[in-house]
Amino acid sequence: MTDNPGPARRVPRAEVRRRLLAEAVRAFTEHGYADARIEDIAHAAGFTKGAVYSNFGGKQELFGAVLDRGAQDELAAVTAEIDGAADAGAVIERVAELIADRITGDIQHGRLGLEFAARAARDERTRAVLAPMRRAQRDAAARSVAEVTERTGTGAAVPAELAGLILHCLTNGLVNEHLADPETVTADVIKQAFTAVLGALLPPAANAGWPSSPPSSP
């Protein structure tokens, strides 16, 4: 008589999401958004497509989570460079180099981001996924700027929120330009562009032209 093994052990939700995201990265990278199928992603991860809907809501949300994970990885790398830094010039140079390497070394992520942004321009549901993600990325960039100014004693040429928007747009623009013309928009050119903009946004405190918060009314 064969022993009854009992009910199968339930996979923790965090592990389900991790496995789905890993397969989604592969599928979206290989096939693009339109041709990647959620049932194939779920099957490759060892689940039914219901797992995608219960953990992410649908294909748009899963695609957004793939892009957001890449952005979070980049933010973590930048934050690690900022942590403990005391010299603004060294931070600017290292962060510019790091971002240039990521833009030129992970073109698949750039292509996916461009594809999703193009869909968001035409599709309201896709835009509903993209907009809060982009907003969170801008906020994270603003916090990084504020942290650099606090740690290094530099001034802020503009408020941190505006600096975050500028850096976010610069990154996206350089991603697109590198995809379109990689022979001209090289890692070195990207690094130069970031260094120039960061240097303008984070001048020495004595030359700062914008208060960290609006002045109070008299």
Backbone as CSV, one residue per row, in Angstrom:
resi,resn,N_x,N_y,N_z,CA_x,CA_y,CA_z,C_x,C_y,C_z
1,MET,0.852,-1.200,0.000,0.000,0.000,0.000,0.887,1.249,0.000
2,THR,0.613,2.169,-0.934,1.427,3.385,-1.063,0.967,4.433,-0.071
3,ASP,1.933,5.021,0.621,1.589,6.080,1.566,1.048,7.294,0.833
4,ASN,0.061,7.929,1.433,-0.496,9.159,0.863,0.454,10.318,1.162
5,PRO,1.000,10.956,0.124,1.969,12.025,0.375,1.343,13.279,0.970
6,GLY,0.014,13.355,0.987,-0.635,14.545,1.516,-0.697,15.653,0.481
7,PRO,-1.295,16.764,0.844,-1.437,17.873,-0.107,-0.085,18.470,-0.484
8,ALA,0.015,18.939,-1.728,1.252,19.557,-2.197,1.524,20.837,-1.410
9,ARG,2.787,21.065,-1.149,3.177,22.256,-0.407,2.949,23.500,-1.257
10,ARG,2.289,24.466,-0.677,1.965,25.692,-1.410,3.207,26.550,-1.580
11,VAL,3.407,27.041,-2.798,4.563,27.889,-3.079,4.301,29.277,-2.499
12,PRO,5.233,29.818,-1.729,5.037,31.163,-1.161,4.805,32.202,-2.257
13,ARG,3.989,33.187,-1.943,3.629,34.201,-2.931,4.862,34.921,-3.481
14,ALA,5.817,35.217,-2.604,7.021,35.914,-3.068,7.785,35.083,-4.090
15,GLU,7.803,33.764,-3.894,8.494,32.876,-4.836,7.733,32.779,-6.149
16,VAL,6.404,32.777,-6.073,5.595,32.768,-7.294,5.903,34.008,-8.127
17,ARG,5.902,35.152,-7.491,6.180,36.405,-8.202,7.592,36.406,-8.782
18,ARG,8.545,35.901,-8.014,9.935,35.881,-8.490,10.063,35.032,-9.747
19,ARG,9.445,33.854,-9.716,9.552,32.957,-10.867,8.805,33.495,-12.081
20,LEU,7.649,34.085,-11.852,6.907,34.683,-12.968,7.686,35.847,-13.585
21,LEU,8.271,36.676,-12.735,9.047,37.812,-13.245,10.256,37.344,-14.040
22,ALA,10.930,36.314,-13.555,12.108,35.804,-14.262,11.734,35.304,-15.653
23,GLU,10.620,34.568,-15.753,10.187,34.082,-17.056,9.647,35.210,-17.925
24,ALA,9.020,36.200,-17.300,8.501,37.335,-18.068,9.639,38.125,-18.699
25,VAL,10.719,38.323,-17.970,11.890,39.016,-18.526,12.364,38.295,-19.778
26,ARG,12.499,36.983,-19.673,12.959,36.200,-20.823,11.981,36.299,-21.992
27,ALA,10.684,36.115,-21.715,9.688,36.106,-22.790,9.561,37.464,-23.463
28,PHE,9.470,38.525,-22.673,9.319,39.852,-23.262,10.577,40.258,-24.029
29,THR,11.740,39.852,-23.529,12.983,40.183,-24.216,13.078,39.456,-25.549
30,GLU,12.688,38.191,-25.562,12.791,37.393,-26.783,11.717,37.733,-27.811
31,HIS,10.489,37.998,-27.338,9.364,38.120,-28.257,8.750,39.517,-28.332
32,GLY,9.109,40.403,-27.384,8.446,41.696,-27.333,7.118,41.589,-26.624
33,TYR,6.516,42.727,-26.342,5.272,42.722,-25.574,4.133,42.051,-26.325
34,ALA,3.950,42.415,-27.574,2.777,41.955,-28.324,2.761,40.434,-28.495
35,ASP,3.909,39.833,-28.747,3.952,38.406,-29.079,4.180,37.498,-27.876
36,ALA,4.570,38.056,-26.732,4.732,37.232,-25.535,3.354,36.873,-24.979
37,ARG,3.153,35.615,-24.604,1.851,35.141,-24.132,1.937,34.808,-22.653
38,ILE,0.955,35.290,-21.880,1.017,35.079,-20.436,0.882,33.603,-20.073
39,GLU,0.148,32.820,-20.888,0.039,31.400,-20.573,1.379,30.698,-20.731
40,ASP,2.180,31.124,-21.715,3.509,30.544,-21.902,4.436,30.940,-20.760
41,ILE,4.339,32.202,-20.328,5.159,32.675,-19.210,4.819,31.892,-17.947
42,ALA,3.521,31.753,-17.684,3.087,31.042,-16.483,3.525,29.573,-16.528
43,HIS,3.357,28.929,-17.691,3.724,27.515,-17.813,5.221,27.318,-17.597
44,ALA,6.031,28.188,-18.169,7.487,28.071,-18.007,7.902,28.250,-16.555
45,ALA,7.124,29.043,-15.810,7.424,29.271,-14.393,6.857,28.174,-13.501
46,GLY,6.024,27.282,-14.085,5.458,26.185,-13.317,4.081,26.458,-12.751
47,PHE,3.346,27.398,-13.357,2.027,27.757,-12.840,1.026,27.852,-13.991
48,THR,-0.234,28.073,-13.640,-1.241,28.365,-14.645,-1.290,29.879,-14.853
49,LYS,-1.974,30.302,-15.915,-2.019,31.737,-16.175,-2.799,32.491,-15.106
50,GLY,-3.607,31.749,-14.319,-4.297,32.391,-13.209,-3.326,32.992,-12.206
51,ALA,-2.121,32.427,-12.118,-1.120,32.975,-11.198,-0.689,34.368,-11.628
52,VAL,-0.666,34.612,-12.933,-0.309,35.942,-13.425,-1.378,36.945,-13.017
53,TYR,-2.634,36.571,-13.207,-3.727,37.491,-12.875,-3.821,37.739,-11.370
54,SER,-3.596,36.718,-10.565,-3.725,36.891,-9.118,-2.548,37.646,-8.514
55,ASN,-1.394,37.622,-9.178,-0.208,38.298,-8.631,0.084,39.641,-9.285
56,PHE,-0.346,39.812,-10.533,-0.010,41.056,-11.234,-1.219,41.755,-11.848
57,GLY,-2.305,41.049,-12.040,-3.498,41.676,-12.583,-3.690,41.453,-14.061
58,GLY,-2.607,41.235,-14.809,-2.723,41.037,-16.239,-1.396,41.270,-16.934
59,LYS,-1.436,41.238,-18.254,-0.212,41.336,-19.043,0.440,42.706,-18.911
60,GLN,-0.372,43.777,-18.942,0.202,45.123,-18.813,0.931,45.292,-17.488
61,GLU,0.281,44.834,-16.417,0.872,44.981,-15.094,2.135,44.135,-14.947
62,LEU,2.143,42.952,-15.543,3.334,42.100,-15.498,4.486,42.762,-16.252
63,PHE,4.176,43.331,-17.399,5.205,44.017,-18.177,5.740,45.221,-17.406
64,GLY,4.825,45.959,-16.772,5.261,47.089,-15.955,6.154,46.650,-14.813
65,ALA,5.837,45.492,-14.207,6.660,44.983,-13.100,8.051,44.603,-13.576
66,VAL,8.157,44.093,-14.793,9.466,43.766,-15.366,10.309,45.036,-15.515
67,LEU,9.693,46.082,-16.063,10.412,47.340,-16.230,10.772,47.951,-14.881
68,ASP,9.850,47.878,-13.937,10.092,48.469,-12.630,11.223,47.755,-11.905
69,ARG,11.320,46.449,-12.072,12.414,45.723,-11.426,13.767,46.193,-11.957
70,GLY,13.841,46.428,-13.264,15.089,46.944,-13.840,15.425,48.310,-13.286
71,ALA,14.405,49.160,-13.149,14.626,50.499,-12.604,15.061,50.433,-11.142
72,GLN,14.468,49.506,-10.391,14.845,49.359,-8.986,16.278,48.869,-8.846
73,ASP,16.701,47.974,-9.741,18.091,47.502,-9.715,19.056,48.657,-9.966
74,GLU,18.694,49.519,-10.930,19.551,50.667,-11.226,19.599,51.631,-10.052
75,LEU,18.432,51.868,-9.426,18.380,52.768,-8.284,19.220,52.228,-7.138
76,ALA,19.158,50.921,-6.908,19.944,50.322,-5.827,21.430,50.498,-6.078
77,ALA,21.844,50.366,-7.332,23.256,50.535,-7.664,23.698,51.982,-7.447
78,VAL,22.843,52.931,-7.841,23.169,54.344,-7.639,23.210,54.682,-6.162
79,THR,22.238,54.170,-5.404,22.186,54.431,-3.968,23.434,53.912,-3.272
80,ALA,23.917,52.765,-3.716,25.131,52.202,-3.128,26.331,53.116,-3.352
81,GLU,26.362,53.792,-4.497,27.462,54.716,-4.779,27.361,55.969,-3.916
82,ILE,26.130,56.390,-3.620,25.922,57.590,-2.822,26.246,57.341,-1.364
83,ASP,25.938,56.140,-0.891,26.056,55.825,0.533,27.472,56.084,1.048
84,GLY,27.562,56.959,2.014,28.837,57.252,2.647,29.719,58.218,1.875
85,ALA,29.265,58.687,0.716,30.095,59.587,-0.084,30.128,60.977,0.532
86,ALA,31.291,61.621,0.417,31.431,62.960,0.977,31.904,63.974,-0.060
87,ASP,32.255,63.514,-1.246,32.761,64.403,-2.282,31.817,64.377,-3.477
88,ALA,31.200,65.525,-3.772,30.194,65.587,-4.835,30.784,65.255,-6.196
89,GLY,32.008,65.728,-6.460,32.624,65.470,-7.750,32.817,63.992,-8.015
90,ALA,33.261,63.264,-6.994,33.472,61.825,-7.149,32.152,61.104,-7.336
91,VAL,31.114,61.528,-6.601,29.791,60.914,-6.733,29.256,61.124,-8.139
92,ILE,29.357,62.354,-8.640,28.851,62.674,-9.979,29.538,61.818,-11.035
93,GLU,30.864,61.721,-10.947,31.612,60.947,-11.948,31.236,59.471,-11.910
94,ARG,31.116,58.913,-10.712,30.821,57.488,-10.587,29.387,57.173,-11.009
95,VAL,28.440,58.004,-10.611,27.041,57.778,-10.990,26.879,57.904,-12.505
96,ALA,27.527,58.894,-13.117,27.454,59.063,-14.562,28.027,57.841,-15.277
97,GLU,29.121,57.324,-14.774,29.733,56.133,-15.369,28.832,54.912,-15.218
98,LEU,28.227,54.778,-14.043,27.346,53.647,-13.774,26.132,53.654,-14.700
99,ILE,25.499,54.807,-14.843,24.308,54.905,-15.691,24.664,54.681,-17.151
100,ALA,25.802,55.212,-17.588,26.246,55.005,-18.971,26.462,53.524,-19.250
101,ASP,27.067,52.826,-18.306,27.313,51.392,-18.483,26.004,50.613,-18.548
102,ARG,25.027,50.997,-17.722,23.756,50.284,-17.722,22.955,50.558,-18.994
103,ILE,22.989,51.787,-19.478,22.261,52.109,-20.707,22.828,51.339,-21.890
104,THR,24.142,51.285,-22.005,24.769,50.631,-23.157,24.897,49.123,-22.975
105,GLY,24.849,48.652,-21.723,25.028,47.225,-21.480,23.735,46.441,-21.390
106,ASP,22.599,47.124,-21.300,21.306,46.444,-21.179,20.321,47.066,-22.158
107,ILE,20.612,46.907,-23.445,19.763,47.543,-24.455,18.391,46.877,-24.543
108,GLN,18.295,45.604,-24.129,16.995,44.946,-24.183,16.001,45.634,-23.251
109,HIS,16.475,46.020,-22.064,15.591,46.729,-21.137,15.165,48.067,-21.736
110,GLY,16.082,48.739,-22.416,15.729,49.996,-23.068,14.693,49.813,-24.151
111,ARG,14.815,48.753,-24.924,13.838,48.478,-25.974,12.457,48.197,-25.389
112,LEU,12.434,47.430,-24.299,11.153,47.131,-23.659,10.500,48.404,-23.128
113,GLY,11.300,49.264,-22.510,10.765,50.519,-21.997,10.202,51.394,-23.100
114,LEU,10.906,51.458,-24.217,10.442,52.252,-25.360,9.147,51.677,-25.925
115,GLU,9.069,50.358,-25.998,7.858,49.710,-26.507,6.666,49.992,-25.597
116,PHE,6.875,49.913,-24.294,5.780,50.134,-23.355,5.319,51.588,-23.386
117,ALA,6.273,52.517,-23.485,5.914,53.934,-23.556,5.113,54.228,-24.820
118,ALA,5.487,53.594,-25.929,4.751,53.796,-27.181,3.327,53.267,-27.061
119,ARG,3.155,52.131,-26.391,1.814,51.582,-26.196,1.000,52.469,-25.267
120,ALA,1.665,53.035,-24.250,0.957,53.889,-23.295,0.394,55.132,-23.963
121,ALA,1.066,55.604,-25.015,0.583,56.784,-25.727,-0.729,56.510,-26.453
122,ARG,-1.015,55.229,-26.706,-2.220,54.869,-27.461,-3.269,54.137,-26.629
123,ASP,-2.849,53.597,-25.475,-3.733,52.731,-24.717,-3.843,53.224,-23.278
124,GLU,-5.063,53.523,-22.847,-5.270,54.098,-21.516,-4.902,53.125,-20.401
125,ARG,-5.192,51.837,-20.577,-4.870,50.875,-19.524,-3.355,50.750,-19.341
126,THR,-2.630,50.741,-20.449,-1.170,50.688,-20.355,-0.640,51.955,-19.693
127,ARG,-1.223,53.086,-20.030,-0.798,54.357,-19.430,-1.064,54.366,-17.927
128,ALA,-2.154,53.712,-17.500,-2.474,53.651,-16.072,-1.430,52.851,-15.303
129,VAL,-0.750,51.924,-15.981,0.329,51.155,-15.358,1.625,51.952,-15.383
130,LEU,1.889,52.598,-16.515,3.170,53.293,-16.699,3.280,54.560,-15.867
131,ALA,2.203,55.343,-15.780,2.272,56.648,-15.134,2.726,56.582,-13.676
132,PRO,2.113,55.748,-12.821,2.579,55.695,-11.432,3.993,55.146,-11.302
133,MET,4.384,54.250,-12.200,5.740,53.723,-12.162,6.753,54.818,-12.474
134,ARG,6.477,55.593,-13.508,7.360,56.701,-13.858,7.398,57.733,-12.736
135,ARG,6.255,57.988,-12.116,6.198,58.955,-11.014,7.072,58.492,-9.853
136,ALA,7.013,57.212,-9.547,7.834,56.668,-8.463,9.315,56.763,-8.796
137,GLN,9.664,56.568,-10.051,11.067,56.669,-10.462,11.567,58.110,-10.346
138,ARG,10.721,59.067,-10.712,11.117,60.474,-10.570,11.285,60.845,-9.107
139,ASP,10.373,60.342,-8.269,10.475,60.618,-6.834,11.765,60.030,-6.255
140,ALA,12.119,58.830,-6.700,13.347,58.195,-6.220,14.569,58.994,-6.651
141,ALA,14.550,59.492,-7.877,15.665,60.325,-8.348,15.767,61.601,-7.526
142,ALA,14.621,62.186,-7.187,14.611,63.398,-6.359,15.197,63.119,-4.980
143,ARG,14.839,61.980,-4.397,15.392,61.634,-3.082,16.899,61.434,-3.155
144,SER,17.372,60.856,-4.245,18.817,60.667,-4.406,19.537,62.000,-4.486
145,VAL,18.958,62.946,-5.230,19.555,64.284,-5.329,19.605,64.935,-3.955
146,ALA,18.497,64.850,-3.219,18.454,65.446,-1.885,19.490,64.814,-0.962
147,GLU,19.675,63.507,-1.098,20.647,62.819,-0.244,22.071,63.243,-0.584
148,VAL,22.351,63.410,-1.863,23.697,63.854,-2.263,23.980,65.244,-1.720
149,THR,23.019,66.150,-1.836,23.246,67.509,-1.339,23.462,67.512,0.167
150,GLU,22.737,66.644,0.873,22.884,66.591,2.325,24.233,66.004,2.729
151,ARG,24.655,64.946,2.056,25.887,64.258,2.435,27.136,65.058,2.061
152,THR,27.082,65.735,0.913,28.287,66.385,0.394,28.348,67.881,0.671
153,GLY,27.246,68.461,1.151,27.247,69.890,1.424,27.159,70.753,0.188
154,THR,26.746,70.165,-0.939,26.563,70.948,-2.151,25.232,71.685,-2.090
155,GLY,25.081,72.657,-2.965,23.804,73.347,-3.070,22.958,72.695,-4.142
156,ALA,21.748,73.155,-4.290,20.846,72.638,-5.317,20.503,73.765,-6.268
157,ALA,20.779,73.578,-7.556,20.476,74.607,-8.537,18.972,74.769,-8.732
158,VAL,18.254,73.682,-8.523,16.790,73.680,-8.625,16.264,72.789,-7.507
159,PRO,14.973,72.847,-7.182,14.425,71.931,-6.171,14.658,70.472,-6.546
160,ALA,14.766,69.619,-5.543,15.070,68.202,-5.780,14.048,67.549,-6.701
161,GLU,12.763,67.908,-6.568,11.723,67.312,-7.407,11.952,67.630,-8.882
162,LEU,12.353,68.876,-9.151,12.621,69.263,-10.536,13.889,68.587,-11.042
163,ALA,14.896,68.481,-10.184,16.124,67.782,-10.567,15.823,66.321,-10.897
164,GLY,14.955,65.687,-10.101,14.582,64.305,-10.376,13.914,64.150,-11.725
165,LEU,13.039,65.088,-12.076,12.382,65.064,-13.381,13.405,65.221,-14.510
166,ILE,14.327,66.162,-14.341,15.346,66.408,-15.370,16.193,65.157,-15.590
167,LEU,16.648,64.533,-14.512,17.502,63.354,-14.630,16.732,62.162,-15.208
168,HIS,15.471,62.044,-14.821,14.632,60.963,-15.347,14.467,61.117,-16.862
169,CYS,14.165,62.325,-17.293,13.984,62.578,-18.732,15.295,62.424,-19.486
170,LEU,16.394,62.859,-18.876,17.704,62.712,-19.512,18.026,61.235,-19.724
171,THR,17.771,60.427,-18.712,18.044,58.993,-18.828,17.232,58.373,-19.958
172,ASN,15.925,58.649,-19.975,15.073,58.077,-21.018,15.486,58.553,-22.402
173,GLY,15.824,59.831,-22.512,16.252,60.368,-23.797,17.540,59.732,-24.288
174,LEU,18.497,59.529,-23.387,19.767,58.917,-23.773,19.588,57.443,-24.136
175,VAL,18.666,56.775,-23.444,18.350,55.392,-23.816,17.853,55.341,-25.254
176,ASN,16.915,56.212,-25.593,16.349,56.228,-26.945,17.397,56.585,-27.992
177,GLU,18.235,57.583,-27.678,19.261,57.997,-28.641,20.305,56.911,-28.846
178,HIS,20.661,56.208,-27.783,21.631,55.121,-27.933,21.049,53.994,-28.772
179,LEU,19.767,53.677,-28.567,19.135,52.641,-29.374,19.100,53.026,-30.849
180,ALA,18.851,54.301,-31.116,18.744,54.768,-32.497,20.099,54.930,-33.167
181,ASP,21.121,55.339,-32.394,22.433,55.648,-32.980,23.551,55.259,-32.023
182,PRO,23.756,53.960,-31.809,24.757,53.524,-30.835,26.188,53.874,-31.207
183,GLU,26.461,54.077,-32.498,27.824,54.398,-32.903,28.221,55.812,-32.503
184,THR,27.234,56.704,-32.382,27.518,58.090,-32.009,27.256,58.335,-30.527
185,VAL,26.118,57.849,-30.046,25.752,58.040,-28.646,26.336,56.872,-27.849
186,THR,27.625,56.941,-27.605,28.371,55.874,-26.948,28.315,56.036,-25.428
187,ALA,28.880,55.047,-24.723,28.941,55.120,-23.267,29.697,56.357,-22.818
188,ASP,30.766,56.711,-23.518,31.550,57.879,-23.131,30.757,59.169,-23.312
189,VAL,30.000,59.263,-24.406,29.169,60.446,-24.648,28.061,60.537,-23.594
190,ILE,27.457,59.416,-23.272,26.411,59.398,-22.250,26.976,59.845,-20.913
191,LYS,28.156,59.355,-20.574,28.792,59.754,-19.313,29.063,61.255,-19.296
192,GLN,29.543,61.795,-20.410,29.798,63.233,-20.485,28.515,64.033,-20.287
193,ALA,27.432,63.569,-20.917,26.160,64.286,-20.800,25.665,64.276,-19.353
194,PHE,25.734,63.125,-18.702,25.291,63.035,-17.313,26.175,63.854,-16.393
195,THR,27.464,63.815,-16.617,28.378,64.583,-15.780,28.090,66.072,-15.890
196,ALA,27.824,66.526,-17.112,27.541,67.945,-17.319,26.259,68.371,-16.623
197,VAL,25.218,67.556,-16.767,23.924,67.909,-16.174,23.976,67.809,-14.650
198,LEU,24.569,66.749,-14.138,24.685,66.612,-12.688,25.529,67.728,-12.093
199,GLY,26.583,68.110,-12.790,27.414,69.206,-12.309,26.656,70.519,-12.259
200,ALA,25.759,70.725,-13.227,24.949,71.942,-13.234,23.874,71.911,-12.154
201,LEU,23.344,70.722,-11.885,22.288,70.605,-10.889,22.822,70.650,-9.462
202,LEU,24.080,70.267,-9.280,24.661,70.192,-7.937,25.920,71.048,-7.836
203,PRO,25.774,72.360,-7.963,26.931,73.237,-7.844,27.349,73.368,-6.382
204,PRO,28.543,73.911,-6.121,28.933,74.158,-4.725,27.880,74.997,-4.016
205,ALA,27.733,74.779,-2.725,26.668,75.441,-1.961,26.724,76.957,-2.098
206,ALA,27.911,77.526,-2.164,28.039,78.978,-2.226,27.462,79.543,-3.509
207,ASN,27.385,78.706,-4.568,26.887,79.177,-5.859,25.463,78.726,-6.143
208,ALA,24.857,78.049,-5.188,23.504,77.548,-5.422,22.541,78.704,-5.651
209,GLY,21.663,78.520,-6.654,20.778,79.616,-6.992,19.337,79.383,-6.611
210,TRP,19.027,78.301,-5.906,17.640,77.970,-5.618,17.552,77.432,-4.190
211,PRO,16.666,77.945,-3.379,16.537,77.388,-2.018,15.971,76.006,-2.051
212,SER,16.259,75.199,-1.018,15.767,73.812,-0.973,14.257,73.773,-0.818
213,SER,13.645,74.820,-0.300,12.193,74.904,-0.202,11.776,76.350,-0.464
214,PRO,10.561,76.573,-0.980,10.133,77.930,-1.307,10.149,78.822,-0.060
215,PRO,10.544,80.094,-0.222,10.526,81.001,0.918,9.115,81.255,1.416
216,SER,8.961,81.477,2.696,7.641,81.726,3.265,7.170,83.118,2.890
217,SER,5.895,83.301,2.845,5.344,84.618,2.509,5.619,85.602,3.626
218,PRO,5.908,86.855,3.299,6.176,87.848,4.336,4.930,88.139,5.174
